């Protein structure tokens, strides 16, 4: 029996050498080491007929044979796994030198942002700070501090969204409240702009929207005059619509300035001759401006005996519509991709 065991071992090891794949290996494992009908198992069935001494000896040998066969089989298994893995890696190899596929589409800026960025650059080049303010504003900053007392009709013209249970909070109707905030924080001298979102309770149509953008500006210093204001507004107009652009200022009442003006620029379509865009007037309205009212300066802690200043507010949304010939303001906040992808 010992001879047979040795012979089985030699035979199995020899067979193992010529194994070519995993399937053959499994077959060989079953044939020699299988629990049911495996050659080793079958051989060991003869153990029971041996004497106790012989049983011990043969048993030991049988164990050795079994272990060495199992080891040889598992070594072969590992070898096959390695080969298999290498094959997989080869198939899945990643060529990092290969150029990436071009992206299907690029993101791009909203037309509001394009004009806002452009004006921020322009104003910073003239020494203005770019400031921000809260969109949910107190009634004090939005109205009262701007010389618009609670019973003033201007509050009706700028009807907005009030917040439930907070009657003194409003969604700001203009960027002007940041004038006061900035003066209180920085004092004089001051040169700043505030581009930002504003809200009004409007019945929306092609020219009115509940959400829109303005760009506010303030200059405060000693001896600031109406002439400085005209100079700044003219530079902005020329920057936006070309060197031949002129501005027109007509008196207009705003509670927070005195005197106040309505700001118009030469219609860039007809160069002032009169066309459909400017309704034959030759002018396009782009905002309001004026010398800051002493009440507002005082409310903001500015010494009116030493300093004075001017303020202006452009309809940023309006500038965008004029620049790109957009006829319906509602498109700007619509999230309509067909519209937005044109910019
Ligand atoms: N806040 C005004 C509005 O929304 C626009 C405006 C007018 C702003 C005159 C100003 C200004 O700073 O001086 O209608």
Boltz pocket constraint, residues with backbone or C-beta under 6 A from the ligand:
constraints:
  - pocket:
      binder: B
      contacts: [[A, 173], [A, 174], [A, 175], [A, 176], [A, 216], [A, 217], [A, 254], [A, 256], [A, 257], [A, 260], [A, 261], [A, 287], [A, 288], [A, 289], [A, 290], [A, 311], [A, 312], [A, 313], [A, 314]]
      max_distance: 6.0
